[in-house]
Amino acid sequence: MILVLGGTADARAIATALDGAGYAVTLTTVSAYAGELAAGVTVRVGALDARALEELLTTVAVVIDATHPFATEISRLAIALCQQHGVPYLRYERPQVKLDERITAVANAAEAAAEAVRLAQGGVIFLTVGSKTLSSYLAAARVAGCRVVARVLPTAAVLAECERLGLAPRDIIAMQGPTSAELDAALIRHLGAAVIVSKESGDVGGVQEKLRAAELAGIPMVIVHRPPVAYPRIVQTIDDLFEELSWQPKW
């Protein structure tokens, strides 16, 4: 069996392609909703800790890690356990978006928050980075007197976290991305945003559309680079993935 890690669009496409080619596949997702999007594929729903992943590895011939570029914890765990148990590991890595000199690229959320505050100059910061690092941006923005508007996933858990951190309803846009450049530009104008912040999650994550939106709205953009992970083997297309798996029996 091939184990595909990740509830991303990439992971769903990979699992579907492998299943269609006759491979036995199981796709892991954290949320039930992500699992529902992978129609026709065997799905294991729920977060994976070391024990759960080790149990899965006992029945797995190869692991394909197609998790989000910023989901480094599960990637590092998978690499370590695959090496420990002698299970082949492949990383499917989304191609990165080419950035130009107009974009401020930084290493992490703390640096992004500092740059966003500097560029906003007391204005509105439009965050499109999800909810996990939201506290870093809010802390820096509140000290500087900036308003933060966060676009986040429309789930109860995420909205509860936004409320816990003190975001008012007017400062929350609950909407699943990616969205079009035109919509993002309209939101920027509606909010009067002075800067937009994104993670470098590739075209699949809507980065190219956000870059275009910033250009249309005439505001600067801050992008957080992907965290470094020492992936042992990387592929960037499904064709390359099939070539790597050409030795793998379809059972």
FENKA-V601989 format. One record per residue. RES is the residue in three letters. SS is DSSP state (hx for helix, st for strand, lp for the rest). PSI is psi as a letter, one per 30 degrees, with the letter a starting at -180 (999 if undefined). OMEGA is omega in whole degrees, 0 to 359 (none if undefined). Layout:
# FENKA-V601989
{{RES | SS | PSI | OMEGA} {RES | SS | PSI | OMEGA}}
This chain:
# FENKA-V601989
{{MET | lp | k | 175} {ILE | st | k | 178} {LEU | st | k | 178} {VAL | st | j | 181} {LEU | st | k | 171} {GLY | lp | k | 176} {GLY | lp | g | 182} {THR | lp | l | 174} {ALA | hx | e | 176} {ASP | hx | e | 183} {ALA | hx | e | 179} {ARG | hx | e | 180} {ALA | hx | e | 180} {ILE | hx | e | 181} {ALA | hx | e | 180} {THR | hx | e | 180} {ALA | hx | e | 179} {LEU | hx | e | 178} {ASP | hx | e | 179} {GLY | hx | f | 179} {ALA | lp | f | 175} {GLY | lp | g | 178} {TYR | lp | k | 171} {ALA | lp | k | 188} {VAL | st | k | 167} {THR | st | k | 179} {LEU | st | k | 176} {THR | st | k | 175} {THR | st | l | 178} {VAL | lp | e | 185} {SER | lp | l | 176} {ALA | hx | e | 180} {TYR | hx | e | 178} {ALA | hx | e | 178} {GLY | hx | e | 180} {GLU | hx | f | 180} {LEU | hx | f | 182} {ALA | lp | i | 184} {ALA | lp | k | 175} {GLY | lp | f | 181} {VAL | lp | k | 176} {THR | st | k | 186} {VAL | st | k | 172} {ARG | st | j | 185} {VAL | st | k | 176} {GLY | lp | k | 179} {ALA | lp | k | 181} {LEU | lp | k | 169} {ASP | lp | a | 184} {ALA | hx | e | 182} {ARG | hx | e | 181} {ALA | hx | e | 180} {LEU | hx | e | 178} {GLU | hx | e | 178} {GLU | hx | e | 179} {LEU | hx | e | 184} {LEU | hx | f | 179} {THR | lp | f | 181} {THR | lp | g | 189} {VAL | lp | k | 176} {ALA | lp | e | 179} {VAL | st | k | 177} {VAL | st | k | 173} {ILE | st | j | 182} {ASP | st | j | 178} {ALA | lp | h | 179} {THR | lp | l | 180} {HIS | lp | k | 180} {PRO | lp | f | 180} {PHE | lp | g | 178} {ALA | lp | i | 190} {THR | hx | f | 183} {GLU | hx | e | 181} {ILE | hx | e | 179} {SER | hx | e | 180} {ARG | hx | e | 178} {LEU | hx | e | 181} {ALA | hx | e | 179} {ILE | hx | e | 183} {ALA | hx | e | 183} {LEU | hx | e | 177} {CYS | hx | e | 177} {GLN | hx | e | 182} {GLN | hx | e | 185} {HIS | hx | g | 177} {GLY | lp | h | 179} {VAL | lp | k | 179} {PRO | st | k | 182} {TYR | st | k | 174} {LEU | st | k | 175} {ARG | st | k | 170} {TYR | st | j | 185} {GLU | lp | k | 177} {ARG | lp | k | 173} {PRO | lp | k | 180} {GLN | lp | l | 178} {VAL | lp | k | 178} {LYS | lp | k | 181} {LEU | lp | k | 177} {ASP | lp | a | 187} {GLU | lp | f | 179} {ARG | lp | f | 185} {ILE | st | k | 174} {THR | st | j | 181} {ALA | st | k | 184} {VAL | st | l | 189} {ALA | lp | f | 187} {ASN | lp | l | 184} {ALA | hx | e | 181} {ALA | hx | e | 178} {GLU | hx | e | 179} {ALA | hx | e | 179} {ALA | hx | e | 179} {ALA | hx | e | 180} {GLU | hx | e | 179} {ALA | hx | e | 178} {VAL | hx | e | 180} {ARG | hx | e | 182} {LEU | hx | e | 182} {ALA | hx | e | 179} {GLN | lp | h | 178} {GLY | lp | g | 181} {GLY | lp | a | 185} {VAL | st | k | 175} {ILE | st | k | 179} {PHE | st | j | 183} {LEU | st | k | 174} {THR | st | h | 186} {VAL | lp | g | 184} {GLY | lp | a | 187} {SER | lp | f | 188} {LYS | lp | e | 180} {THR | lp | g | 185} {LEU | hx | e | 184} {SER | hx | e | 180} {SER | hx | e | 181} {TYR | hx | e | 181} {LEU | hx | e | 180} {ALA | hx | e | 181} {ALA | hx | e | 183} {ALA | hx | e | 182} {ARG | hx | e | 176} {VAL | hx | e | 183} {ALA | hx | f | 180} {GLY | lp | g | 178} {CYS | lp | k | 172} {ARG | st | k | 176} {VAL | st | k | 172} {VAL | st | k | 185} {ALA | st | k | 170} {ARG | st | k | 187} {VAL | st | l | 176} {LEU | lp | k | 182} {PRO | lp | i | 176} {THR | lp | l | 182} {ALA | hx | e | 182} {ALA | hx | e | 181} {VAL | hx | e | 179} {LEU | hx | e | 177} {ALA | hx | e | 177} {GLU | hx | e | 177} {CYS | hx | e | 179} {GLU | hx | e | 179} {ARG | hx | e | 181} {LEU | lp | f | 175} {GLY | lp | g | 177} {LEU | lp | k | 177} {ALA | lp | l | 179} {PRO | hx | e | 181} {ARG | hx | f | 182} {ASP | hx | g | 180} {ILE | st | k | 172} {ILE | st | j | 182} {ALA | st | j | 186} {MET | lp | k | 177} {GLN | lp | k | 176} {GLY | lp | a | 357} {PRO | lp | l | 180} {THR | lp | l | 184} {SER | lp | l | 177} {ALA | hx | e | 181} {GLU | hx | e | 178} {LEU | hx | e | 179} {ASP | hx | e | 179} {ALA | hx | e | 178} {ALA | hx | e | 178} {LEU | hx | e | 179} {ILE | hx | e | 180} {ARG | hx | e | 180} {HIS | hx | e | 182} {LEU | hx | f | 187} {GLY | lp | h | 185} {ALA | st | k | 179} {ALA | st | f | 181} {VAL | st | k | 176} {ILE | st | k | 181} {VAL | st | k | 181} {SER | st | l | 169} {LYS | st | l | 180} {GLU | lp | i | 184} {SER | lp | g | 174} {GLY | lp | l | 179} {ASP | hx | e | 179} {VAL | hx | e | 178} {GLY | hx | g | 176} {GLY | lp | g | 183} {VAL | hx | e | 181} {GLN | hx | e | 178} {GLU | hx | e | 178} {LYS | hx | e | 176} {LEU | hx | e | 179} {ARG | hx | e | 179} {ALA | hx | e | 178} {ALA | hx | e | 178} {GLU | hx | e | 180} {LEU | hx | e | 183} {ALA | hx | f | 177} {GLY | lp | h | 178} {ILE | lp | l | 177} {PRO | st | l | 181} {MET | st | k | 175} {VAL | st | k | 180} {ILE | st | k | 178} {VAL | st | k | 177} {HIS | lp | l | 176} {ARG | lp | k | 177} {PRO | lp | k | 180} {PRO | lp | k | 175} {VAL | lp | k | 180} {ALA | lp | i | 178} {TYR | lp | k | 181} {PRO | lp | e | 180} {ARG | lp | k | 185} {ILE | st | k | 168} {VAL | st | l | 183} {GLN | lp | g | 175} {THR | lp | l | 178} {ILE | hx | e | 177} {ASP | hx | e | 178} {ASP | hx | e | 179} {LEU | hx | e | 179} {PHE | hx | e | 178} {GLU | hx | e | 178} {GLU | hx | f | 184} {LEU | lp | g | 186} {SER | lp | f | 180} {TRP | lp | f | 190} {GLN | lp | k | 176} {PRO | lp | l | 181} {LYS | lp | i | 176} {TRP | lp | 999 | none}}
